[in-house]
């Protein structure tokens, strides 16, 4: 995701996430609905990057995890959690 400061691109936010399902049955359903969930995650990442990320400060992974989990659950109740595997903000 681009990190935008005022009117210019300042850097990039790189995030790897894993979604966990509430159950094995729910997991099969999540796989089918993955494109819709991915779109919700990307929209939330763009907004988070715009509002809260700077290349000069560490990324608040706890805040991002909460936002991504809530956005995923809003799209699909079978999402149990979103785990951030890797995160970095680079110029």
N, C-alpha and C positions, 0 to 999 in steps of 0.2 A: 504494500500500500504506500502511496506517496505521503510524505510528511510535508504539508503546505504551511508556510509561514507568510502571512499577508497575501501577496500575489505571486509568490514564486515557490518552486519545489525545493525544499531544504534537504531532503534525504528520503530514505525508504524504511518502512517498518516491515520486518520479516517475521511472520508468525506461523508456527506449525501447531495444529490442534488435533485432538482426538475426541470424538464424541462417544460417550458410553450410553448404553441403552438400559432401561429399567429392568428388562428381562430378556431371555433368549427369544421369546416370541416377538417382543418389541423390536429386537435387533433386525429381524427379517424385514419388518415394515420400514425401519429407518433406511435400510439400503435402497429400497424402492423410492423413498422420498428424499434422497440425498441431494439432488439438484436444488430443490426448494430450500432445504436447510442450508446448503452452501451459499445460496443467494442472500439469505438472512444474515449469515455470518459475515459475508463480505460487506454488506451494507453497514453493519455495526462496526466493523473494522475501519471503514472509511470515516465514519463519524468520530470514532475514538481517536483515530490518527489526527484528524482535523482539530479536535478540541483539546486533547490531552498529551500529545506526543511531541517531544523536541529531541533533537540530536544532542542537546547539551545536558539532558537529564535522563536518569534511568526510567524505563517504562514501568508503570504500575501494573504488574501482571495480575495481582489479586483483583483489582478493579476491572481489568479487561476480562478476566475469567468470569466474574459475576455478570457483566454485561452480555458476554457471548452465551452463557448458560441461559440467562433470562430470554434473550432473543430466540434461541433455539427452542426453548420450552413453549414460547408463544406460538411458534410455528407447528410444533409437534410435542404432544404430552408424553411421548415415549422416550424422550431424551432425558437421561438421568443427570448427566453432567457433561461439561466441556472442559477438557484438560489441556493446558498449554504445555506443549512438549519443548518448544524452542521459541525464543523471542529476542529480537534485536532491533535497535534503531540506529541506522548508520547514515552518515552524510554522503 
